[in-house]
Amino acid sequence: MRRCVIILVLLLGAAACSTATAGVYVGWKSYGDFCQDADSKARGATAVGFDYRMGLLPIVILGLGLEYTWGDIEYDCLLCKDTSFKHVGARAEAIAPIFSPSITEFYVGGGLSYNQFFDVSLDNCDAGDSRTGVHGLAGVKVSPRALPVWFNIEGRYEWLGKDPQITVGGVYLGVGLGL
C-alpha cells in the first residue's frame, strides 16, 4: 500500500509539472543485421508511439515512451524467404535542449530501451525475443505561443543488444499537448 501511495504521488507530481508534454507520433524505421547467419534488413517499417516528457531541471528533460512497430524482413540470399515481424519497445531517455530560437527548440539526447520482437516466422532467425538497447536522438520541436500544441520531427539511432546486434535508424513525426 505504501508503494502505491509513493507511486501515485510521483505520478501526480509529474503530471502537474509545468513543462510536462505528452504526444503521439508516427515513424519510419530501417533495421539492419536482423537475423543471425543471414544478411537481412527491414526497410520501411512503420512505427506508432506515445511519448511523455517533463523538464525537471532547466537543462535536462526526462522522457518515457512506448512504441509499436511492424514491417517485413528482406534477405540477401536467393533461397531465403522474406517474412514479417512485430516489435514493441519501451524507452527512458534524457534530452538536452541545445538551441531555442523563437517558437522552435533543437535538442539532442539518449537513453535506454527494452524491446520485444514477436511474430518473426523463421527458424534461423532468433530475433523473436527480448533485447535491451541504447539509443541516441536529435530533433526539432515547434511550439506556437498561442496554442498548447507542439509538433516535432526527430531522428533516432538504436543499438539493440545480443548476437547479432540489431541496428535501427528511424525518423519520427509527432504532435502533442503541453499539460
C-alpha positions in Angstrom: 0.0 0.0 0.0 2.8 2.4 0.9 4.5 1.8 -2.5 1.2 2.6 -4.3 0.9 5.9 -2.4 4.5 6.8 -3.3 4.0 5.9 -7.0 0.7 7.9 -7.1 2.4 11.0 -5.6 5.2 10.8 -8.1 2.8 10.4 -11.0 0.7 13.3 -9.8 3.8 15.4 -9.4 5.0 14.6 -12.9 1.6 15.4 -14.4 1.5 18.7 -12.5 4.9 19.7 -13.8 4.6 22.9 -15.8 6.9 21.7 -18.5 5.2 18.3 -19.0 4.2 17.3 -22.5 2.5 14.2 -23.9 2.2 13.3 -27.6 1.8 10.7 -30.2 3.9 10.1 -33.2 4.3 8.0 -36.4 7.7 6.9 -37.7 9.5 5.1 -40.4 12.3 2.7 -39.4 15.1 0.7 -41.0 16.6 -2.4 -39.3 20.0 -3.8 -40.1 21.5 -7.3 -39.3 18.2 -8.6 -38.2 18.9 -12.4 -38.2 22.0 -14.4 -37.4 23.8 -16.2 -40.3 21.8 -14.2 -43.0 22.2 -10.8 -44.5 18.8 -9.3 -43.5 17.2 -5.9 -43.3 13.9 -4.4 -42.7 13.3 -1.1 -44.6 10.2 1.0 -44.4 8.9 -0.5 -41.1 6.1 1.6 -39.6 6.0 2.7 -36.0 3.4 4.4 -33.8 4.0 5.5 -30.3 3.4 7.7 -27.3 5.8 10.0 -25.5 5.7 11.7 -22.1 8.4 14.3 -21.3 8.9 16.6 -18.4 11.6 19.1 -17.5 12.9 18.6 -14.0 15.9 20.8 -14.4 16.3 23.7 -16.8 18.9 21.8 -18.9 17.5 18.3 -18.8 14.2 16.8 -19.9 13.3 13.3 -18.9 11.1 11.2 -21.2 9.3 7.9 -21.3 7.9 6.3 -24.5 6.1 3.3 -25.8 6.2 2.2 -29.4 4.8 -0.5 -31.7 6.5 -1.3 -35.0 5.7 -3.7 -37.8 7.4 -4.5 -41.1 8.9 -7.0 -43.4 12.4 -8.6 -43.3 14.2 -8.9 -46.6 17.1 -11.3 -47.1 20.1 -11.0 -49.5 20.1 -14.7 -50.5 18.2 -16.5 -53.2 16.9 -19.4 -51.0 15.7 -17.2 -48.1 12.0 -16.4 -47.9 11.1 -12.8 -46.8 9.0 -12.6 -43.6 7.3 -10.1 -41.4 7.9 -9.1 -37.7 6.4 -7.0 -34.9 8.4 -5.0 -32.3 7.2 -3.4 -29.1 9.7 -1.1 -27.3 9.7 0.9 -24.0 12.2 3.8 -23.7 13.6 6.0 -21.0 15.7 9.0 -22.1 17.3 12.2 -21.1 17.1 15.2 -23.6 19.0 18.4 -23.6 17.8 21.5 -25.5 20.7 22.9 -27.4 19.2 25.9 -29.2 15.8 27.6 -28.8 15.1 30.5 -31.2 11.6 31.9 -31.1 9.0 29.0 -31.2 11.4 26.3 -32.1 13.7 24.1 -29.9 16.6 22.0 -31.2 17.5 19.1 -28.9 19.8 16.0 -28.5 19.5 13.1 -26.1 19.9 9.4 -25.5 18.6 6.7 -23.3 17.9 3.0 -22.7 15.2 0.7 -24.0 13.6 -2.6 -23.5 12.5 -4.3 -26.8 10.4 -7.4 -27.5 10.2 -8.9 -31.0 7.5 -11.3 -31.9 5.8 -12.9 -34.9 9.2 -13.5 -36.6 8.3 -16.6 -38.5 11.7 -18.1 -39.4 13.6 -20.9 -37.8 17.0 -19.5 -38.4 16.0 -16.1 -37.0 16.3 -15.8 -33.3 15.3 -12.1 -33.1 11.9 -13.2 -31.6 13.0 -12.4 -28.1 13.6 -9.6 -25.7 16.6 -7.2 -26.0 17.8 -4.2 -24.2 19.2 -1.3 -26.1 20.7 2.1 -26.1 19.8 5.0 -28.4 20.8 8.5 -29.4 18.4 11.1 -30.8 18.2 14.6 -32.3 15.2 16.7 -33.2 13.4 19.9 -33.5 10.2 20.9 -31.7 7.9 23.7 -32.8 5.5 25.2 -30.2 3.3 28.0 -31.3 3.0 30.5 -28.4 -0.8 30.9 -28.6 -1.6 27.2 -28.6 -0.8 24.4 -26.1 0.1 22.1 -29.0 3.5 21.2 -30.3 4.9 19.5 -33.4 8.3 17.8 -33.8 10.5 15.8 -36.1 13.1 13.5 -34.6 15.8 11.2 -35.8 16.8 8.2 -33.6 19.5 5.6 -33.9 19.3 2.5 -31.7 21.7 -0.4 -30.9 19.7 -3.5 -29.7 22.0 -5.9 -27.8 22.6 -9.7 -28.1 24.1 -11.6 -31.0 23.5 -10.4 -33.6 23.3 -6.8 -32.6 20.4 -5.1 -34.4 20.9 -1.5 -35.5 17.8 0.6 -36.1 17.6 4.1 -37.7 14.3 6.0 -37.7 12.6 9.3 -38.5 9.5 10.3 -36.5 6.8 13.0 -36.8 4.9 13.9 -33.7 2.2 16.1 -32.3 1.2 16.6 -28.7 -0.1 18.9 -26.0 1.6 20.7 -23.1 -0.1 19.5 -19.9 
